[in-house]
């Protein structure tokens, strides 16, 4: 009987030793699996190894296998959740990029302009209560409409093509810029030679040009010219005016003979059409009026009118060669006006 108990005891110890051996084998395999599956997340592996260490060594291998299986399922679900989050982020980022691209494309596309008339005169005729402001016009024969500032006065709508009131906008520009236009329509600006040409071209089309002037003493003056038009660019946008009326004097034709600007092309610092080669003024020889007078203008041996020169503040507005000059109005020393405005009206 004692021998039987001894044999049974020996068998149980051998069984436990076998289970222990299997247990250690499974732990070893599980650790290898952890190293492979943790993918560098060592803190996770450390936690799992600690859980293995504290497990009861008598647990049968089937428990460990179940634990490993459950852990594997859990990690698979965690990986799937991470993958889902990654794809959600990718989708969100892609959506944001698409929205940005669409916004940029929309901003890059100009909103079509709604034409309100062929010029400011027509707009005023069609809408007698129209007020001064920015309008969209499309003169006859012009492919694309453009914006202008309209002065809606009692005698009709005037299209402003030059305004000066300060030094914010520089008028010392080159030919291409004077052709295209610059400045701010509601403030100081030059509409552009090409646009003024478009407003005045065509058989049977007649326009009046008006020049308004303001001095630093509170005075004002004006000059109006009938039959105003500009020639094409190949002729340097040659100036053509008819009869004069007003109280500022006919500075375009000049305060003395030989400086009539009527019939002369436009000049800038990079395109000279002033007729000087050189012009002699006393002991001064002038080759290009745009360098001394400043800005761009229809210079004729320089002449008596030049409203696109340098703007000067009060106290510094007399005696400058470059300025807002209308020499038949102020003199004898060169007087630079406080403000000027040039505009046209179809008749």
Secondary structure, DSSP 8 states (H G I E B T S, - for coil): -HHHHHHHHHHHHHHHHHHHHHHHHHHHHHHHHHHHHSTT-HHHHHHHHHHHHHS-TTS-HHHHHHHHHHHHHHHHHHHHHHHHHHHHHHHHHHHHHHHHHHHHHHHHS-------BSSHHHHHHH-TT--SEEEEE--TT-SS-EEEEEEEETTEEEEEEEEE-SSSS-----HHHHHH-EE-TTSSEE--HHHHHHHH-STT--EEEEEEEE-TTS-EEEEEESS-EE--GGGTS-EE---EEESS--TTT-SSTT---TT---BBTTB--S--SSEEETTEEES-HHHHH-S-B--SSS-SEE-SS----TTS-BS-SSSSEETTTS-SS-B--SEEEEEEEE-
